């Protein structure tokens, strides 16, 4: 999954307006103009489509955490320069204040079963012997479960819609 696809899904799931999305970026100290933001939301085959960088998306996720849980005391979180699905999953878990049991429940909503030990492998450090890469399909199912819980039971719009 691309950062743009995840950004679109978060926007859809929580029914954020353009202003709300720009406010989330601003909560993590990134000013984004509306035109640039709209280019990020375009479909992949649109000529005006622009990839959101890992760093910009990490800033958005930090802003999402600030918006959902409130800004913490002290210096702001440093946004990663390089993201992977494990980091994205961790940031969404923090932002939504989810426990492992909550994530397992969300995955069941998306008709995916996973054990607690399998799930904990995604949150380990990369060098750990039980670390496991979070694949796109897992992240897609997690986002589907989040959508079912936080939005409604309607399916994610297809590319034709």
C-alpha angles and dihedrals in degrees: 000000000000125000088246092056091051091046090053091048093051090049091050096043095052094033092233119180121223089259092052092050092049088049090055090054089047091050087066093043101259119126111209123183118225094244093055090047092052090052088056091053096052121107116268094252095051112111090226093053114125126188115239107229123239090248093051091047091048088054089051091051090049088051089048089055090049091048095048100038105020129253113295124228119263131031117349119261114270111242115232118245092213124038133194131182092264092059092045091050091049093050092049090048090053094043093051092040092234128172123210088259090054091052092048088051092049090051090051088056086058089047096251123129122207134162125234093248091051090050095048089057089069091059098049124103114273095250096049115115092234095045114127130192114242106233125212093252092057092048090046091053091047091052090047090054091048089051093050092049100041104031116021142282096279116118122250108271114263122236090260094059 
